[in-house]
């Protein structure tokens, strides 16, 4: 895919995260994630390092023992194995870039 509109075909009606693959390579993956207002992803560890960029909306992000209220154009890097979570204050659109799953 050469051109991608981050705000096209967004769906918040499922009540859960909706992921759209933007780009995959052997070294990293990029996804757009739509998260509806009120959704809470409890803090949990993940095997991947991830960079989040907020495209639209706002939320409270957990990284380890820290929390950050993030808004449009804010970004956050989370190391592999580090605890992470998100509480959506508004409908939230994220661009996430992560390293490949070390288990694959």
LOROLUM-99989 format. One line per field, with one value per residue (C-alpha): residue in three letters; x, y negated, z negated. Coordinates in nm, 4 decimals. Layout:
res	c(ala,...)
east	c(X,...)
north	c(Y,...)
up	c(Z,...)
***
This chain:
res	c(unk,unk,unk,unk,unk,unk,unk,unk,unk,unk,unk,unk,unk,unk,unk,unk,unk,unk,unk,unk,unk,unk,unk,unk,unk,unk,unk,unk,unk,unk,unk,unk,unk,unk,unk,unk,unk,unk,unk,unk,unk,unk,unk,unk,unk,unk,unk,unk,unk,unk,unk,unk,unk,unk,unk,unk,unk,unk,unk,unk,unk,unk,unk,unk,unk,unk,unk,unk,unk,unk,unk,unk,unk,unk,unk,unk,unk,unk,unk,unk,unk,unk,unk,unk,unk,unk,unk,unk,unk,unk,unk,unk,unk,unk,unk,unk,unk,unk,unk,unk,unk,unk,unk,unk)
east	c(0.0000,0.1527,-0.1027,-0.3126,-0.5639,-0.5513,-0.9023,-1.0824,-1.3273,-1.3045,-1.5456,-1.6089,-1.9408,-1.7931,-1.7218,-1.3741,-1.0423,-1.0468,-0.7064,-0.6185,-0.2829,-0.0964,0.2398,0.4229,0.7860,1.0253,1.1507,0.8371,0.4599,0.2405,-0.1297,-0.4068,-0.6111,-0.9620,-1.0684,-1.4182,-1.4787,-1.5039,-1.3027,-1.0507,-0.7601,-0.6282,-0.2517,-0.0737,0.2685,0.3309,0.6341,0.6761,0.8287,0.5626,0.5492,0.2018,0.1032,-0.2400,-0.4078,-0.7436,-0.9051,-0.7542,-0.6845,-0.4887,-0.1971,-0.0174,0.3511,0.4919,0.3849,0.3428,0.0276,0.0074,-0.2952,-0.2372,-0.4082,-0.3830,-0.0177,0.1179,0.3355,0.4712,0.7287,0.6870,0.9673,0.9210,0.7848,0.6757,0.3272,0.0865,-0.2801,-0.5216,-0.8354,-1.0201,-1.1514,-1.2828,-1.2977,-0.9292,-0.7377,-0.3790,-0.0974,0.1072,0.4485,0.5902,0.8719,0.7776,0.6482,0.9565,0.7589,0.7101)
north	c(0.0000,-0.3289,-0.5839,-0.5388,-0.7795,-0.7261,-0.8590,-0.6665,-0.3824,-0.4222,-0.2076,-0.2483,-0.0586,0.2807,0.1727,0.3247,0.2435,0.2493,0.2952,0.2189,0.3365,0.0493,0.2150,0.5332,0.6204,0.8688,0.5859,0.3979,0.3755,0.0649,0.0777,-0.1758,-0.1023,-0.2406,-0.2336,-0.3478,-0.5958,-0.4201,-0.1139,-0.0070,0.2221,0.3366,0.3088,0.6210,0.7196,0.7601,0.9227,0.6394,0.2945,0.0503,-0.3154,-0.4762,-0.8009,-0.9490,-1.0518,-1.1543,-1.1545,-1.1099,-0.8460,-0.7549,-0.5265,-0.3071,-0.2225,-0.0226,-0.2110,-0.5464,-0.6913,-0.9569,-1.1462,-1.1632,-1.3685,-1.4188,-1.4265,-1.2837,-0.9733,-0.7117,-0.4322,-0.1147,0.1419,0.5123,0.6944,0.3702,0.3401,0.1335,0.0367,-0.2222,-0.3895,-0.5735,-0.9161,-0.9758,-0.7723,-0.7121,-0.6527,-0.5347,-0.4539,-0.1752,-0.0602,0.2491,0.4929,0.8448,1.0938,1.2670,1.5957,1.6148)
up	c(0.0000,0.1058,-0.0174,-0.3321,-0.4840,-0.8606,-0.9131,-0.6380,-0.7109,-1.0900,-1.2926,-1.6645,-1.6686,-1.7629,-2.1224,-2.0952,-1.9297,-1.5489,-1.3850,-1.0253,-0.8990,-0.7309,-0.6616,-0.7602,-0.7157,-0.8759,-1.1012,-1.2079,-1.1688,-1.1489,-1.2374,-1.2838,-1.5935,-1.6587,-2.0230,-2.1274,-2.4094,-2.7457,-2.6426,-2.9032,-2.8134,-3.1486,-3.2013,-3.0781,-2.9449,-2.5705,-2.4063,-2.1521,-2.1763,-2.0504,-1.9491,-1.9697,-1.7959,-1.8745,-1.5480,-1.7009,-2.0458,-2.3896,-2.6491,-2.9566,-2.8726,-3.1231,-3.0811,-3.3685,-3.6830,-3.5025,-3.3455,-3.0741,-2.9451,-2.5721,-2.3011,-1.9258,-1.8084,-2.1374,-2.1217,-2.3595,-2.3307,-2.5365,-2.5654,-2.4945,-2.8001,-2.9686,-3.1193,-2.9057,-2.9101,-2.7705,-2.9030,-2.6251,-2.7270,-2.3720,-2.0540,-1.9953,-1.6707,-1.7122,-1.4806,-1.6335,-1.5179,-1.6803,-1.6359,-1.5221,-1.7766,-1.9205,-1.9430,-1.5645)
***
